[in-house]
Amino acid sequence: MSKKHSNTSSECSPDCCQPKPSRRQFFGRSAQSIAAIGVAVQTGASASNARPKPGGWFSTGFGQTRDMTVADGLIYVAGDSAVAVFKSSGELVRRVDFDYTPRCIAVEGSEMVVGFRDRLWLCDLAGKPKIKTQRLAKDAALTSLTIAGDGSIYAADGGVGAIWKLDSDGKIIERLAGGKGGRFAVPKSFFPITWADDSLVVAHPGRHRVEKYDADGELKLRWGRRTRGLDGFTGCCNPVSVVVTESGQFVTAERGQPRIKLFDNDGKLRSVIAEPEAFDISEHERVDTDADLVTCQNGGIEVALLGEQVIALDHTIASFRLFDLA
């Protein structure tokens, strides 16, 4: 993993990670959406009920969710201006409100690390900040957090395409970057990382692969390729989330045609845990075509592990569901 600071273009496809459409494009697409709703009304169909929604999903109560983690058997979801904590049954345990929008979260023991746009708060589980870090970078856009075994914190930054390493007191140790020109090929709004087996595991969506680094940023393993087949990743930017089982296997999530898959320790496909039919496909299609969410600026799905089950947080409906790992 290079520690260079120069910026170069990513390997995303030409249509990926582009700026939002112009005002004319926005209203043009909005008019199309309004027309479609009008047709639904005339035919007696409801736009929101055009297709049956899959069962088994628990609503978070948020208008917009951004990140999720699991700790001590509880599910922590960051959304709107709060972090909500749930049991696996969907029951709300508590809600912690903030003055700002939390973009990512990590929990270890009695500490909750909350990432805002350009800085971190190290809090207790009630959300009371003990340490507030300095701004990491002018163009920072934090998307994912993980805590290493020694207590150091890794913060994925989609704004600068790098990963910040901080000590347990929130002081910056170094900025880690990978790939050509020292920059990860990632969208600004999602850049997933996790800590497992004394390694930093990175989903590199712009290059359609998963990478594994040691604590010093040296590459240990990488796998994955762009393909329409199930054994790799398709679309503009995938995978959008990754976690690692106790046996070292990888669980990944994909956007576009939403899927959750299980790969072995070397990155070979073992099974498909959830097919697109398990999700609200109409909502995922809307995200892919809506003028305000166009291109790869919505990751779609987060995954976490709770025992032998995978927790999937679907950002398009702000809800989560459990799937069996096997």
LOVEX-963813 format. One record per residue (C-alpha): residue number from 1; residue in three letters; z, y, x. Coordinates in nm, 3 decimals. Each point is the difference from the previous one (the first is absolute). Layout:
% residues N
mido;mitor;Z;Y;X
NUM;ALA;Z;Y;X .
...
END
This chain:
% residues 326
mido;mitor;Z;Y;X
1;MET;0.000;0.000;0.000 .
2;SER;-0.117;0.317;0.169 .
3;LYS;0.221;0.309;0.022 .
4;LYS;-0.290;0.248;0.017 .
5;HIS;0.002;0.302;-0.224 .
6;SER;-0.368;0.072;-0.050 .
7;ASN;-0.160;-0.031;-0.343 .
8;THR;-0.327;-0.178;-0.068 .
9;SER;-0.173;-0.119;-0.312 .
10;SER;0.117;-0.330;-0.146 .
11;GLU;-0.204;-0.310;-0.072 .
12;CYS;0.030;0.046;-0.376 .
13;SER;-0.322;-0.012;-0.198 .
14;PRO;-0.184;0.333;-0.053 .
15;ASP;0.130;0.031;-0.357 .
16;CYS;0.361;-0.062;0.094 .
17;CYS;0.277;0.255;0.045 .
18;GLN;-0.219;0.295;-0.095 .
19;PRO;0.141;0.325;-0.144 .
20;LYS;0.049;0.030;-0.374 .
21;PRO;-0.312;0.089;-0.198 .
22;SER;-0.102;0.355;-0.069 .
23;ARG;0.107;0.185;-0.313 .
24;ARG;-0.348;-0.060;-0.148 .
25;GLN;0.020;-0.373;0.078 .
26;PHE;0.350;-0.017;-0.144 .
27;PHE;-0.095;0.155;-0.332 .
28;GLY;-0.318;-0.205;-0.014 .
29;ARG;0.195;-0.321;0.028 .
30;SER;0.267;0.129;-0.235 .
31;ALA;-0.270;0.065;-0.260 .
32;GLN;-0.116;-0.359;0.038 .
33;SER;0.356;-0.121;-0.053 .
34;ILE;0.040;0.216;-0.311 .
35;ALA;-0.327;-0.135;-0.135 .
36;ALA;0.117;-0.355;0.054 .
37;ILE;0.325;0.073;-0.185 .
38;GLY;-0.204;0.151;-0.284 .
39;VAL;-0.201;-0.320;-0.032 .
40;ALA;0.322;-0.200;-0.012 .
41;VAL;0.136;0.219;-0.278 .
42;GLN;-0.321;-0.028;-0.201 .
43;THR;0.006;-0.379;0.023 .
44;GLY;0.367;-0.016;-0.088 .
45;ALA;0.104;-0.119;0.349 .
46;SER;0.276;0.153;0.206 .
47;ALA;-0.097;0.093;0.356 .
48;SER;0.335;-0.122;0.133 .
49;ASN;-0.027;-0.325;-0.194 .
50;ALA;-0.364;-0.075;0.074 .
51;ARG;0.108;-0.309;0.189 .
52;PRO;0.317;-0.207;-0.035 .
53;LYS;0.260;0.080;0.264 .
54;PRO;0.146;-0.298;0.190 .
55;GLY;0.356;-0.099;-0.074 .
56;GLY;0.293;-0.047;0.236 .
57;TRP;0.008;0.354;0.137 .
58;PHE;0.318;0.211;0.010 .
59;SER;-0.040;0.376;-0.034 .
60;THR;0.169;0.214;0.267 .
61;GLY;0.023;0.297;-0.236 .
62;PHE;-0.181;0.217;0.255 .
63;GLY;-0.316;0.195;-0.064 .
64;GLN;-0.113;-0.077;0.355 .
65;THR;0.133;-0.257;0.247 .
66;ARG;-0.054;0.022;0.375 .
67;ASP;0.185;-0.275;0.188 .
68;MET;0.231;-0.300;-0.037 .
69;THR;0.238;-0.210;0.206 .
70;VAL;0.245;-0.283;-0.065 .
71;ALA;0.355;-0.022;0.139 .
72;ASP;0.299;-0.216;-0.094 .
73;GLY;-0.182;-0.144;-0.299 .
74;LEU;-0.082;0.341;-0.147 .
75;ILE;-0.335;0.176;-0.038 .
76;TYR;-0.019;0.363;0.113 .
77;VAL;-0.290;0.205;-0.137 .
78;ALA;-0.088;0.354;0.111 .
79;GLY;-0.176;0.208;-0.264 .
80;ASP;-0.017;0.350;-0.148 .
81;SER;0.305;0.172;0.155 .
82;ALA;0.235;-0.297;0.014 .
83;VAL;0.073;-0.350;0.125 .
84;ALA;0.076;-0.255;-0.272 .
85;VAL;0.177;-0.330;0.071 .
86;PHE;-0.071;-0.305;-0.214 .
87;LYS;0.105;-0.360;-0.039 .
88;SER;-0.280;-0.256;0.005 .
89;SER;0.037;-0.021;-0.380 .
90;GLY;-0.120;0.360;-0.024 .
91;GLU;0.347;0.135;-0.081 .
92;LEU;0.067;0.344;0.146 .
93;VAL;0.306;-0.001;0.228 .
94;ARG;0.002;0.366;0.101 .
95;ARG;-0.224;0.297;0.063 .
96;VAL;0.029;0.246;0.289 .
97;ASP;-0.162;0.339;-0.057 .
98;PHE;-0.129;0.230;0.275 .
99;ASP;-0.120;0.359;0.010 .
100;TYR;-0.323;-0.116;0.163 .
101;THR;-0.249;-0.282;-0.056 .
102;PRO;0.088;-0.317;0.195 .
103;ARG;-0.317;-0.157;0.140 .
104;CYS;0.145;-0.311;0.165 .
105;ILE;0.328;-0.185;0.038 .
106;ALA;0.179;-0.259;0.215 .
107;VAL;0.345;-0.151;-0.051 .
108;GLU;0.213;-0.186;0.252 .
109;GLY;0.368;-0.079;-0.062 .
110;SER;0.172;0.312;-0.129 .
111;GLU;-0.277;0.237;0.114 .
112;MET;-0.297;0.125;-0.199 .
113;VAL;-0.276;0.181;0.188 .
114;VAL;-0.214;0.221;-0.221 .
115;GLY;-0.328;0.143;0.118 .
116;PHE;-0.129;0.328;-0.140 .
117;ARG;-0.334;0.152;0.093 .
118;ASP;0.080;0.090;0.360 .
119;ARG;0.361;-0.101;0.071 .
120;LEU;0.268;-0.261;-0.063 .
121;TRP;0.346;0.001;-0.154 .
122;LEU;0.250;-0.262;0.112 .
123;CYS;0.222;-0.050;-0.305 .
124;ASP;0.268;-0.225;-0.136 .
125;LEU;-0.093;-0.221;-0.294 .
126;ALA;0.103;0.274;-0.242 .
127;GLY;-0.262;0.228;0.153 .
128;LYS;0.240;0.231;0.183 .
129;PRO;-0.178;0.110;0.320 .
130;LYS;0.184;-0.053;0.328 .
131;ILE;-0.288;0.107;0.225 .
132;LYS;-0.313;0.204;-0.074 .
133;THR;-0.265;-0.026;0.268 .
134;GLN;-0.225;0.275;0.125 .
135;ARG;-0.358;0.026;-0.124 .
136;LEU;-0.197;-0.275;0.171 .
137;ALA;-0.335;0.181;0.007 .
138;LYS;-0.173;0.291;-0.168 .
139;ASP;-0.250;-0.227;-0.177 .
140;ALA;0.237;-0.291;-0.059 .
141;ALA;-0.036;-0.210;-0.316 .
142;LEU;0.256;-0.281;0.015 .
143;THR;-0.092;-0.311;-0.196 .
144;SER;0.216;-0.293;0.115 .
145;LEU;0.328;-0.070;0.183 .
146;THR;0.162;-0.300;0.163 .
147;ILE;0.321;-0.055;0.197 .
148;ALA;0.003;-0.220;0.311 .
149;GLY;0.274;-0.241;0.099 .
150;ASP;0.154;0.249;0.244 .
151;GLY;0.017;0.270;-0.268 .
152;SER;-0.299;0.201;0.118 .
153;ILE;-0.225;0.136;-0.273 .
154;TYR;-0.378;-0.016;-0.020 .
155;ALA;-0.179;0.250;-0.224 .
156;ALA;-0.370;-0.042;-0.081 .
157;ASP;-0.179;0.334;-0.023 .
158;GLY;-0.334;0.000;-0.181 .
159;GLY;-0.046;0.369;0.072 .
160;VAL;-0.029;-0.040;0.376 .
161;GLY;-0.093;-0.372;0.001 .
162;ALA;0.297;-0.100;0.213 .
163;ILE;0.343;-0.165;-0.015 .
164;TRP;0.313;0.188;0.100 .
165;LYS;0.284;-0.188;0.167 .
166;LEU;0.345;0.156;-0.044 .
167;ASP;0.342;-0.115;0.110 .
168;SER;0.278;-0.084;-0.245 .
169;ASP;0.111;0.367;0.005 .
170;GLY;-0.342;0.123;-0.105 .
171;LYS;-0.111;0.133;0.339 .
172;ILE;-0.367;-0.050;0.086 .
173;ILE;-0.052;-0.250;0.281 .
174;GLU;-0.379;-0.008;0.008 .
175;ARG;-0.318;0.016;-0.201 .
176;LEU;-0.192;-0.326;-0.007 .
177;ALA;-0.368;-0.012;-0.084 .
178;GLY;-0.256;-0.276;0.014 .
179;GLY;-0.373;-0.051;0.010 .
180;LYS;-0.281;0.211;0.138 .
181;GLY;0.109;0.349;0.092 .
182;GLY;0.364;-0.077;-0.068 .
183;ARG;-0.015;0.022;-0.379 .
184;PHE;0.037;-0.261;-0.271 .
185;ALA;-0.289;-0.016;-0.249 .
186;VAL;0.204;0.063;-0.316 .
187;PRO;-0.021;0.214;-0.314 .
188;LYS;0.246;0.285;-0.022 .
189;SER;0.193;-0.147;-0.291 .
190;PHE;0.067;-0.360;0.105 .
191;PHE;0.072;-0.155;0.338 .
192;PRO;0.224;-0.309;-0.042 .
193;ILE;0.239;-0.130;0.266 .
194;THR;0.289;-0.247;0.007 .
195;TRP;0.237;-0.152;0.257 .
196;ALA;0.012;-0.379;0.035 .
197;ASP;0.075;-0.252;0.275 .
198;ASP;0.089;0.276;0.250 .
199;SER;-0.342;0.152;-0.053 .
200;LEU;-0.160;0.296;-0.171 .
201;VAL;-0.258;-0.126;-0.249 .
202;VAL;-0.270;0.249;-0.099 .
203;ALA;-0.260;-0.018;-0.275 .
204;HIS;-0.306;0.178;0.139 .
205;PRO;-0.204;0.058;-0.318 .
206;GLY;-0.286;0.196;0.157 .
207;ARG;-0.075;-0.298;0.226 .
208;HIS;0.080;-0.272;-0.256 .
209;ARG;0.262;-0.176;0.208 .
210;VAL;0.367;-0.059;0.068 .
211;GLU;0.150;0.071;0.341 .
212;LYS;0.326;-0.096;0.166 .
213;TYR;0.164;0.199;0.282 .
214;ASP;0.312;-0.037;0.208 .
215;ALA;0.270;0.269;0.005 .
216;ASP;-0.181;0.185;0.281 .
217;GLY;-0.327;0.017;-0.190 .
218;GLU;-0.187;-0.276;0.185 .
219;LEU;-0.240;-0.200;-0.218 .
220;LYS;0.107;-0.362;-0.052 .
221;LEU;-0.228;-0.118;-0.281 .
222;ARG;-0.274;0.126;-0.225 .
223;TRP;-0.207;-0.170;-0.264 .
224;GLY;-0.218;0.078;-0.300 .
225;ARG;-0.357;0.108;-0.066 .
226;ARG;-0.209;0.180;-0.256 .
227;THR;-0.163;-0.250;-0.234 .
228;ARG;-0.061;-0.067;-0.367 .
229;GLY;0.163;-0.339;0.048 .
230;LEU;0.363;-0.068;-0.084 .
231;ASP;0.083;-0.083;0.363 .
232;GLY;-0.029;0.368;0.099 .
233;PHE;0.011;0.345;-0.155 .
234;THR;-0.264;0.187;-0.195 .
235;GLY;-0.049;0.355;-0.122 .
236;CYS;0.050;0.324;0.185 .
237;CYS;0.361;-0.034;0.114 .
238;ASN;0.192;-0.326;-0.020 .
239;PRO;0.262;-0.144;0.024 .
240;VAL;0.224;0.264;-0.153 .
241;SER;0.333;-0.180;0.054 .
242;VAL;0.141;-0.283;0.212 .
243;VAL;0.328;-0.190;0.032 .
244;VAL;0.097;-0.302;0.207 .
245;THR;0.183;-0.312;-0.122 .
246;GLU;0.289;-0.162;0.186 .
247;SER;-0.242;-0.260;0.134 .
248;GLY;-0.230;0.271;0.139 .
249;GLN;-0.274;-0.012;-0.262 .
250;PHE;-0.161;0.318;-0.131 .
251;VAL;-0.015;0.122;-0.360 .
252;THR;-0.260;0.270;-0.056 .
253;ALA;-0.106;0.218;-0.293 .
254;GLU;-0.344;0.148;-0.067 .
255;ARG;-0.124;0.292;-0.208 .
256;GLY;-0.326;0.032;-0.195 .
257;GLN;-0.012;-0.357;-0.128 .
258;PRO;0.378;-0.044;0.024 .
259;ARG;0.120;-0.320;0.164 .
260;ILE;0.304;-0.137;0.180 .
261;LYS;-0.069;-0.269;0.261 .
262;LEU;0.193;-0.220;0.241 .
263;PHE;-0.122;-0.053;0.358 .
264;ASP;0.151;-0.230;0.262 .
265;ASN;0.152;0.109;0.332 .
266;ASP;-0.345;0.033;0.160 .
267;GLY;-0.162;0.186;-0.290 .
268;LYS;-0.175;-0.289;-0.172 .
269;LEU;-0.006;0.012;-0.379 .
270;ARG;0.240;-0.241;-0.167 .
271;SER;-0.008;0.102;-0.367 .
272;VAL;-0.057;0.279;-0.251 .
273;ILE;0.336;0.091;-0.154 .
274;ALA;-0.134;0.240;-0.263 .
275;GLU;-0.357;0.042;-0.122 .
276;PRO;-0.138;0.326;-0.151 .
277;GLU;0.071;-0.133;-0.350 .
278;ALA;0.374;0.031;0.069 .
279;PHE;-0.038;0.379;0.020 .
280;ASP;-0.111;0.272;-0.239 .
281;ILE;-0.361;0.004;0.116 .
282;SER;-0.091;0.295;-0.223 .
283;GLU;0.258;0.216;0.176 .
284;HIS;-0.122;-0.106;0.344 .
285;GLU;-0.358;0.077;-0.097 .
286;ARG;0.109;0.341;-0.128 .
287;VAL;0.168;0.079;0.331 .
288;ASP;-0.316;-0.095;0.186 .
289;THR;-0.218;0.233;-0.213 .
290;ASP;0.232;0.282;-0.107 .
291;ALA;-0.102;0.329;0.159 .
292;ASP;0.356;0.088;0.091 .
293;LEU;0.065;-0.332;0.175 .
294;VAL;-0.347;-0.067;0.139 .
295;THR;-0.052;-0.201;0.325 .
296;CYS;0.282;-0.178;0.180 .
297;GLN;0.283;0.240;-0.070 .
298;ASN;0.196;-0.242;-0.219 .
299;GLY;0.131;-0.320;0.157 .
300;GLY;0.045;-0.170;-0.335 .
301;ILE;0.252;-0.272;0.085 .
302;GLU;0.311;-0.052;0.214 .
303;VAL;0.148;-0.343;0.074 .
304;ALA;0.348;-0.109;0.107 .
305;LEU;0.183;-0.332;0.017 .
306;LEU;0.304;-0.114;-0.194 .
307;GLY;0.084;-0.357;0.094 .
308;GLU;-0.293;-0.221;-0.098 .
309;GLN;-0.157;0.268;-0.214 .
310;VAL;-0.234;0.290;0.066 .
311;ILE;0.080;0.332;-0.161 .
312;ALA;-0.314;0.197;-0.081 .
313;LEU;0.024;0.370;-0.083 .
314;ASP;-0.316;0.120;-0.173 .
315;HIS;-0.031;0.375;0.046 .
316;THR;-0.269;0.030;-0.267 .
317;ILE;0.251;-0.092;-0.274 .
318;ALA;0.324;0.087;0.189 .
319;SER;0.133;-0.350;-0.069 .
320;PHE;0.101;-0.308;0.199 .
321;ARG;-0.027;-0.374;-0.051 .
322;LEU;0.115;-0.319;0.172 .
323;PHE;-0.238;-0.273;0.118 .
324;ASP;0.090;-0.337;0.148 .
325;LEU;-0.073;-0.016;0.372 .
326;ALA;-0.108;-0.364;0.001 .
END
